[in-house]
Amino acid sequence: MKKSLFEGSWLLSGFVLTTVALLMCASLIGCGKADKATVDAGVDGGADAGTLDQLDGVDILLVVESGLSPDIWRVRHATSLFSLLTQIVDPLPGSAYDSIDDLRLAVVTTDLSYSWAGIPCTEDNGAPPNLAMSWGSTGDWGRFVLESRDGDVTLIDEAIPCDISEVQCPAGWACADIGTDEIGACAAPSGDATSLACPVSLYGSGDSWIDPATSGSTSGELALHAACLANVGDGCSWKQQLQSAKMALTNPDQTDFVRDNKLLAIIVFTDDHEGSIEDGPGLFATDDFQNRVWLAGGNHPEFLYTVSHFHDAFASIKDQVEGAVLFAAITGVPQIDVCQGSTFDAGDCLADPAMQFVETQNTSDIWTFEPACSIPAVHNGYPARRLVELAGMYGELGYVTSICNADWSPAMSEIGEMISARVAYDDL
């Protein structure tokens, strides 16, 4: 089982002993530097020790599936963003970490249509006739979402944790039922009117991401802006989650989003398996793609980018700085310990029977895979094997949880705590 420096509130005594040992080592044999801390990074499962540069902020990229169920996933997603930003911006009483004032947040969808390797899908470059409606389409092409695609968002009443200041709540909501731990829950004014209109302006002039300087200084204000952007609506049914993230972060018009000395946190929300296409003509020529399209990505990974390609790409974006990328996914995994939380075990999770690609026909006679998790009669989460594999490469900076959980807020709070812990590392 993977052990995490970010589990709970850390083991302070262990940290102190480690720090003392590092200082002694530095003074005696010169193995440390004053502005860095050396820890077992756990990246790729083979790194003995990585040097963690000091970070003083975070750049958050939300990768949101186009087509998330509006009645289930989108409501949970919008609500959980308040918990994420509460932990980072306005920590609740008892939190081990101070607020992070220097942050940016952008949203990108998973929609690249059936393009591959930066090439649009057309008849002339190998796209089959059954994709005629998608010829020439590039989806969102990794561009940041610049406006709300719906006029409002719906939140779950009394699901957002808060304190007496109420800064964690949407405007007009109250922090109700505050307990002896000084923590309550945000309650809608009428008790059931949980649909909120999106702000007219989500950005500062010329920006394509939100931050405290332009989109509100409290976690409640920032989270409403984020939730409005993340309500992305529908899109192509073929999902390219990781390629969308890479294109978003390398788009020449958006490269200013990622800054030096900040943690890059990539958080993916999807109920489908990952399908970033590298060789379109090869994939399109398979019998699966032409006759059972939903099976093609899972059955033919040889035509997709390797998972390590994206690990290397994200590392390159951060100039190979160790511990500068956090990767998390709320996705199709079973609701078991080895597949959830900061101490999930990628190997054990991938070996679980529910994570295998098992072909089946649904009630509409469409070929698909057996779900990794399910909300009966509502929706399924399909085996996100590639996302689990990638999260495992990040060691203690990787996180996975099930999209089928009734409440995503605890997971988002934990991801927020991981972000705070990494940024605060050199200050502890």
Backbone hydrogen bonds, N-H to C=O, Kabsch-Sander energy under -0.5 kcal/mol:
donor,donor_aa,acceptor,acceptor_aa,energy
7,E,4,S,-1.1
10,W,7,E,-1.9
12,L,10,W,-1.1
15,F,11,L,-2.2
16,V,12,L,-2.7
17,L,13,S,-2.3
18,T,14,G,-2.3
19,T,15,F,-2.9
20,V,16,V,-2.7
21,A,17,L,-2.4
22,L,18,T,-2.4
23,L,19,T,-2.6
24,M,20,V,-2.5
25,C,21,A,-2.4
26,A,22,L,-2.8
27,S,23,L,-2.2
28,L,24,M,-2.1
29,I,25,C,-2.9
30,G,25,C,-0.6
30,G,26,A,-1.1
31,C,25,C,-0.7
36,K,33,K,-1.4
37,A,52,L,-1.2
39,V,37,A,-0.5
39,V,50,G,-1.6
41,A,39,V,-1.1
42,G,47,A,-0.6
44,D,393,M,-2.6
45,G,42,G,-1.2
46,G,43,V,-1.2
47,A,43,V,-1.2
50,G,39,V,-2.3
52,L,37,A,-2.1
52,L,50,G,-0.6
53,D,51,T,-0.7
53,D,322,E,-0.7
54,Q,35,D,-0.6
56,D,261,N,-2.7
58,V,102,D,-1.9
59,D,263,L,-3.3
60,I,58,V,-0.5
60,I,104,R,-2.9
61,L,59,D,-0.5
61,L,265,A,-2.9
62,L,60,I,-0.6
62,L,106,A,-2.8
63,V,61,L,-0.6
63,V,267,I,-3.0
64,V,62,L,-0.7
64,V,108,V,-2.5
65,E,269,F,-2.2
67,G,65,E,-0.5
67,G,233,G,-2.4
68,L,65,E,-1.1
72,I,69,S,-0.6
74,R,69,S,-2.2
76,R,72,I,-2.0
77,H,73,W,-3.0
78,A,74,R,-2.6
79,T,75,V,-2.1
80,S,76,R,-2.3
81,L,77,H,-1.5
82,F,78,A,-0.6
82,F,79,T,-1.0
83,S,79,T,-0.8
84,L,80,S,-2.0
85,L,81,L,-2.2
86,T,82,F,-2.1
87,Q,83,S,-1.9
88,I,84,L,-1.3
89,V,85,L,-3.2
90,D,85,L,-0.8
90,D,86,T,-1.0
95,S,92,L,-2.1
100,I,88,I,-3.1
101,D,99,S,-0.6
103,L,101,D,-1.0
104,R,58,V,-1.8
105,L,210,I,-1.9
106,A,60,I,-2.4
108,V,62,L,-2.6
110,T,64,V,-1.0
112,L,110,T,-0.9
115,S,112,L,-1.8
116,W,119,I,-2.2
117,A,277,I,-1.6
119,I,116,W,-2.5
121,C,137,S,-0.9
122,T,120,P,-0.7
125,N,122,T,-0.9
126,G,123,E,-0.9
127,A,122,T,-1.8
131,L,128,P,-2.1
132,A,129,P,-2.2
134,S,131,L,-2.5
135,W,131,L,-0.7
135,W,132,A,-1.0
136,G,121,C,-4.4
137,S,134,S,-2.5
140,D,111,D,-2.5
141,W,111,D,-0.9
141,W,138,T,-1.3
143,R,140,D,-2.3
145,V,107,V,-2.9
149,R,228,C,-0.6
149,R,231,N,-0.7
153,V,196,L,-2.3
155,L,194,T,-2.3
157,D,155,L,-0.5
158,E,186,C,-2.1
159,A,156,I,-1.0
162,C,184,G,-1.5
166,E,163,D,-1.9
169,C,166,E,-1.4
173,W,170,P,-2.2
174,A,187,A,-2.0
176,A,174,A,-0.9
176,A,185,A,-2.8
179,G,183,I,-2.1
182,E,179,G,-2.1
184,G,162,C,-2.7
185,A,176,A,-2.2
186,C,160,I,-2.9
187,A,174,A,-3.3
191,G,188,A,-0.7
194,T,192,D,-1.6
196,L,153,V,-3.3
196,L,194,T,-0.5
198,C,151,G,-2.3
202,L,200,V,-0.5
207,D,204,G,-1.9
210,I,105,L,-2.7
214,T,211,D,-1.2
215,S,211,D,-2.6
216,G,212,P,-0.6
220,G,167,V,-2.2
222,L,218,T,-2.4
223,A,219,S,-2.7
224,L,220,G,-1.6
225,H,221,E,-1.8
226,A,222,L,-2.6
227,A,223,A,-3.0
228,C,224,L,-2.1
229,L,225,H,-2.0
230,A,226,A,-2.4
231,N,227,A,-0.7
231,N,228,C,-0.7
232,V,230,A,-1.9
239,K,237,S,-0.6
240,Q,110,T,-2.0
244,S,240,Q,-2.1
245,A,241,Q,-1.6
246,K,242,L,-2.5
247,M,243,Q,-2.8
248,A,244,S,-2.4
249,L,245,A,-2.0
250,T,246,K,-1.2
251,N,247,M,-1.1
254,Q,251,N,-2.8
255,T,251,N,-0.9
257,F,254,Q,-2.0
258,V,255,T,-0.7
262,K,259,R,-1.0
263,L,57,G,-2.7
264,L,324,A,-2.8
265,A,59,D,-2.6
265,A,263,L,-0.7
266,I,264,L,-0.6
266,I,326,L,-2.9
267,I,61,L,-2.7
267,I,265,A,-0.6
268,V,266,I,-0.5
268,V,328,A,-2.6
269,F,63,V,-2.9
270,T,330,I,-2.0
275,G,239,K,-1.1
277,I,275,G,-0.6
278,E,303,F,-2.1
279,D,303,F,-2.2
280,G,278,E,-0.6
283,L,279,D,-2.0
284,F,280,G,-3.2
285,A,281,P,-1.4
286,T,283,L,-1.5
290,Q,286,T,-1.8
291,N,287,D,-2.0
292,R,287,D,-0.5
292,R,288,D,-3.4
295,L,292,R,-2.4
296,A,292,R,-0.6
296,A,293,V,-1.1
297,G,293,V,-0.5
299,N,295,L,-2.6
300,H,296,A,-1.5
303,F,300,H,-1.7
304,L,301,P,-1.7
305,Y,276,S,-2.1
310,F,306,T,-0.8
310,F,307,V,-0.9
311,H,307,V,-1.7
312,D,308,S,-2.7
313,A,309,H,-2.1
314,F,310,F,-2.7
315,A,311,H,-1.9
316,S,312,D,-2.3
317,I,313,A,-2.0
318,K,314,F,-1.2
319,D,316,S,-2.0
320,Q,315,A,-3.5
321,V,318,K,-1.9
324,A,321,V,-1.3
326,L,264,L,-2.8
327,F,397,L,-2.3
328,A,266,I,-2.6
329,A,399,Y,-1.6
330,I,268,V,-2.9
331,T,329,A,-0.7
331,T,401,T,-2.3
333,V,331,T,-1.5
336,I,334,P,-1.9
339,C,336,I,-1.4
340,Q,337,D,-1.6
341,G,400,V,-2.2
344,F,341,G,-1.4
345,D,338,V,-1.9
346,A,344,F,-0.6
349,C,345,D,-2.8
350,L,346,A,-2.7
351,A,347,G,-1.2
352,D,348,D,-0.6
352,D,349,C,-1.2
355,M,352,D,-2.0
356,Q,353,P,-1.4
358,V,356,Q,-1.2
359,E,357,F,-0.6
360,T,368,T,-2.7
362,N,366,I,-2.4
365,D,362,N,-2.3
368,T,360,T,-3.0
370,E,358,V,-2.5
372,A,381,G,-2.3
373,C,381,G,-1.8
375,I,379,H,-3.2
378,V,375,I,-2.5
379,H,375,I,-1.6
381,G,373,C,-2.5
382,Y,271,D,-3.1
384,A,332,G,-2.3
385,R,383,P,-1.2
388,V,384,A,-2.2
389,E,385,R,-2.4
390,L,386,R,-2.2
391,A,387,L,-2.6
392,G,388,V,-2.2
393,M,389,E,-1.1
393,M,390,L,-0.8
394,Y,390,L,-0.6
394,Y,391,A,-1.2
395,G,392,G,-1.4
396,E,41,A,-0.7
397,L,394,Y,-2.7
398,G,395,G,-1.7
399,Y,327,F,-1.7
400,V,341,G,-0.8
401,T,329,A,-1.9
403,I,331,T,-2.9
405,N,402,S,-1.3
412,M,408,W,-2.3
413,S,409,S,-2.6
414,E,410,P,-2.0
415,I,411,A,-2.4
416,G,412,M,-2.4
417,E,413,S,-2.1
418,M,414,E,-2.1
419,I,415,I,-2.3
420,S,416,G,-2.6
421,A,417,E,-2.7
422,R,418,M,-2.2
423,V,419,I,-2.4
424,A,420,S,-2.4
425,Y,421,A,-0.6
425,Y,422,R,-0.7
427,D,424,A,-2.2
428,L,424,A,-0.9
428,L,425,Y,-1.1
